[in-house]
Amino acid sequence: MDKQGQEKFLNFILERVQEGKQEEAREILTSNFKKQDEGTFSQDDVQAFIPKMISLLKPEKLAEVVEVVKQFSGTIAQS
């Protein structure tokens, strides 16, 4: 994912996290983007990312975000 895609994904997620949890979500995403840029982002990272993000998301946004993350992880797996 290029920088523009990362920024769009970051904003998508941040709009759907619980109030007061945006900074924690930003840190998780930024760390994952760094690994992606370095070529070290793996399926294991995706699996660790999901439960962390679920705990930060607004419950009513969970299904929407899970679907996007599945698409995102499929893109990573193909890279």
CNS distance restraints for C-alpha pairs under 8 A (distance, minus, plus):
assign (resid   1 and name CA) (resid   5 and name CA) 5.63 0.50 0.50
assign (resid   1 and name CA) (resid   6 and name CA) 6.23 0.50 0.50
assign (resid   1 and name CA) (resid  36 and name CA) 7.89 0.50 0.50
assign (resid   1 and name CA) (resid  76 and name CA) 7.81 0.50 0.50
assign (resid   2 and name CA) (resid   6 and name CA) 6.16 0.50 0.50
assign (resid   3 and name CA) (resid   7 and name CA) 6.15 0.50 0.50
assign (resid   4 and name CA) (resid   8 and name CA) 6.28 0.50 0.50
assign (resid   5 and name CA) (resid   9 and name CA) 6.11 0.50 0.50
assign (resid   6 and name CA) (resid  10 and name CA) 6.00 0.50 0.50
assign (resid   6 and name CA) (resid  33 and name CA) 7.05 0.50 0.50
assign (resid   7 and name CA) (resid  11 and name CA) 6.14 0.50 0.50
assign (resid   8 and name CA) (resid  12 and name CA) 6.06 0.50 0.50
assign (resid   9 and name CA) (resid  13 and name CA) 6.23 0.50 0.50
assign (resid  10 and name CA) (resid  14 and name CA) 6.07 0.50 0.50
assign (resid  10 and name CA) (resid  26 and name CA) 7.08 0.50 0.50
assign (resid  10 and name CA) (resid  29 and name CA) 6.76 0.50 0.50
assign (resid  11 and name CA) (resid  15 and name CA) 6.10 0.50 0.50
assign (resid  12 and name CA) (resid  16 and name CA) 6.83 0.50 0.50
assign (resid  13 and name CA) (resid  17 and name CA) 6.47 0.50 0.50
assign (resid  13 and name CA) (resid  25 and name CA) 7.85 0.50 0.50
assign (resid  13 and name CA) (resid  65 and name CA) 7.22 0.50 0.50
assign (resid  14 and name CA) (resid  22 and name CA) 5.72 0.50 0.50
assign (resid  14 and name CA) (resid  25 and name CA) 6.90 0.50 0.50
assign (resid  14 and name CA) (resid  26 and name CA) 7.22 0.50 0.50
assign (resid  16 and name CA) (resid  57 and name CA) 5.90 0.50 0.50
assign (resid  16 and name CA) (resid  58 and name CA) 5.99 0.50 0.50
assign (resid  16 and name CA) (resid  61 and name CA) 6.10 0.50 0.50
assign (resid  16 and name CA) (resid  65 and name CA) 7.97 0.50 0.50
assign (resid  17 and name CA) (resid  21 and name CA) 6.28 0.50 0.50
assign (resid  17 and name CA) (resid  22 and name CA) 6.29 0.50 0.50
assign (resid  17 and name CA) (resid  25 and name CA) 7.55 0.50 0.50
assign (resid  17 and name CA) (resid  56 and name CA) 5.46 0.50 0.50
assign (resid  17 and name CA) (resid  57 and name CA) 4.00 0.50 0.50
assign (resid  17 and name CA) (resid  58 and name CA) 5.26 0.50 0.50
assign (resid  18 and name CA) (resid  22 and name CA) 7.23 0.50 0.50
assign (resid  18 and name CA) (resid  56 and name CA) 5.89 0.50 0.50
assign (resid  18 and name CA) (resid  57 and name CA) 5.41 0.50 0.50
assign (resid  18 and name CA) (resid  58 and name CA) 5.00 0.50 0.50
assign (resid  21 and name CA) (resid  25 and name CA) 6.29 0.50 0.50
assign (resid  21 and name CA) (resid  56 and name CA) 6.13 0.50 0.50
assign (resid  22 and name CA) (resid  26 and name CA) 6.01 0.50 0.50
assign (resid  23 and name CA) (resid  27 and name CA) 6.22 0.50 0.50
assign (resid  24 and name CA) (resid  28 and name CA) 6.42 0.50 0.50
assign (resid  25 and name CA) (resid  29 and name CA) 6.18 0.50 0.50
assign (resid  25 and name CA) (resid  53 and name CA) 6.91 0.50 0.50
assign (resid  25 and name CA) (resid  56 and name CA) 7.05 0.50 0.50
assign (resid  26 and name CA) (resid  30 and name CA) 5.92 0.50 0.50
assign (resid  27 and name CA) (resid  31 and name CA) 6.11 0.50 0.50
assign (resid  28 and name CA) (resid  32 and name CA) 6.34 0.50 0.50
assign (resid  28 and name CA) (resid  49 and name CA) 7.61 0.50 0.50
assign (resid  29 and name CA) (resid  33 and name CA) 6.09 0.50 0.50
assign (resid  30 and name CA) (resid  34 and name CA) 6.16 0.50 0.50
assign (resid  31 and name CA) (resid  35 and name CA) 6.42 0.50 0.50
assign (resid  32 and name CA) (resid  36 and name CA) 6.16 0.50 0.50
assign (resid  32 and name CA) (resid  41 and name CA) 6.74 0.50 0.50
assign (resid  32 and name CA) (resid  45 and name CA) 7.46 0.50 0.50
assign (resid  33 and name CA) (resid  37 and name CA) 6.09 0.50 0.50
assign (resid  33 and name CA) (resid  41 and name CA) 7.96 0.50 0.50
assign (resid  34 and name CA) (resid  38 and name CA) 6.21 0.50 0.50
assign (resid  35 and name CA) (resid  39 and name CA) 6.08 0.50 0.50
assign (resid  35 and name CA) (resid  40 and name CA) 5.02 0.50 0.50
assign (resid  35 and name CA) (resid  41 and name CA) 4.77 0.50 0.50
assign (resid  36 and name CA) (resid  40 and name CA) 5.90 0.50 0.50
assign (resid  36 and name CA) (resid  41 and name CA) 4.62 0.50 0.50
assign (resid  41 and name CA) (resid  45 and name CA) 6.19 0.50 0.50
assign (resid  42 and name CA) (resid  46 and name CA) 6.67 0.50 0.50
assign (resid  42 and name CA) (resid  76 and name CA) 7.73 0.50 0.50
assign (resid  42 and name CA) (resid  77 and name CA) 7.71 0.50 0.50
assign (resid  43 and name CA) (resid  47 and name CA) 6.27 0.50 0.50
assign (resid  43 and name CA) (resid  73 and name CA) 7.24 0.50 0.50
assign (resid  43 and name CA) (resid  76 and name CA) 7.94 0.50 0.50
assign (resid  43 and name CA) (resid  77 and name CA) 7.01 0.50 0.50
assign (resid  44 and name CA) (resid  48 and name CA) 6.23 0.50 0.50
assign (resid  45 and name CA) (resid  49 and name CA) 5.98 0.50 0.50
assign (resid  46 and name CA) (resid  50 and name CA) 6.36 0.50 0.50
assign (resid  46 and name CA) (resid  73 and name CA) 6.54 0.50 0.50
assign (resid  47 and name CA) (resid  51 and name CA) 7.50 0.50 0.50
assign (resid  48 and name CA) (resid  52 and name CA) 6.81 0.50 0.50
assign (resid  49 and name CA) (resid  53 and name CA) 6.09 0.50 0.50
assign (resid  50 and name CA) (resid  54 and name CA) 6.04 0.50 0.50
assign (resid  50 and name CA) (resid  66 and name CA) 7.76 0.50 0.50
assign (resid  50 and name CA) (resid  69 and name CA) 7.91 0.50 0.50
assign (resid  51 and name CA) (resid  55 and name CA) 6.43 0.50 0.50
assign (resid  52 and name CA) (resid  56 and name CA) 6.87 0.50 0.50
assign (resid  53 and name CA) (resid  57 and name CA) 6.18 0.50 0.50
assign (resid  54 and name CA) (resid  62 and name CA) 6.77 0.50 0.50
assign (resid  57 and name CA) (resid  61 and name CA) 6.66 0.50 0.50
assign (resid  57 and name CA) (resid  62 and name CA) 6.33 0.50 0.50
assign (resid  58 and name CA) (resid  62 and name CA) 6.62 0.50 0.50
assign (resid  61 and name CA) (resid  65 and name CA) 6.29 0.50 0.50
assign (resid  62 and name CA) (resid  66 and name CA) 6.06 0.50 0.50
assign (resid  63 and name CA) (resid  67 and name CA) 6.28 0.50 0.50
assign (resid  64 and name CA) (resid  68 and name CA) 6.55 0.50 0.50
assign (resid  65 and name CA) (resid  69 and name CA) 6.09 0.50 0.50
assign (resid  66 and name CA) (resid  70 and name CA) 6.19 0.50 0.50
assign (resid  67 and name CA) (resid  71 and name CA) 6.50 0.50 0.50
assign (resid  68 and name CA) (resid  72 and name CA) 6.12 0.50 0.50
assign (resid  69 and name CA) (resid  73 and name CA) 5.97 0.50 0.50
assign (resid  70 and name CA) (resid  74 and name CA) 6.15 0.50 0.50
assign (resid  71 and name CA) (resid  75 and name CA) 6.36 0.50 0.50
assign (resid  72 and name CA) (resid  76 and name CA) 6.40 0.50 0.50
assign (resid  73 and name CA) (resid  77 and name CA) 6.11 0.50 0.50
assign (resid  74 and name CA) (resid  78 and name CA) 6.34 0.50 0.50
assign (resid  75 and name CA) (resid  79 and name CA) 6.41 0.50 0.50
